């Protein structure tokens, strides 16, 4: 039996199914309905589709608010298991305090440069900024991908795994495509929200002007 052939065949099958999962994640993202959703709900649903099709131990999305990144939504294997078991976790509380300024940590570097950052071994990277609420636990590898529209960074996707050197080139490429699609989606959502606001504002102004004009007309007739 040719074991090398069997190994190669299995490797090709795994990559094929991984590619299908990647395409499924992108397809699910593009099919999300934006109408009636807040931006945070859009981000949460997008992350849910990504985790659904990709084998990511820990994943979160940070949004640029002012001059710093703030964690909007995140998920982890431990949190998922806890929810299934009916256990309460304080992960949401911890996420509310997670902030990164430009250039601060791997995520801050991704924000500052607008380029994907791959930390192959967090324990050996001086730029890595540990989360104090997690104690001494460190991820093995970390990848931070900017969520961009044109040259503007709207946020950063953060994915980690306990093992160093975990993320392969095809995974980095998949996450980049995902973030590119999400950036376009968030841009469209903001434009739609701004347009709705302008329409409501203009409608209010027209109604106010009509009422004032009607009131003046009544006074004139009297």
Buried (B, 14 or more C-beta within 10 A) or exposed (E): EEEEEEEEEEEEEEEEEBEEBBEBBBEBBEEBEBEEBEBEBBBBBBBBBBBEBBEBBBBBBBBBEEEBBBBBBBBBBEBEEBEEEEEEEEBEEBBEEBBBEBEBBBBBBBBBEEEBBBBBBBEEBEBBBBBEEEEEEBBBBBBBBBBBBEEEBBBBBBBBBEEBEBBEEEBBEBBBBBBBBBBBBBBEBEEEEEEEEEEEEEEEEEEEEEEEEEEEEEEEEE
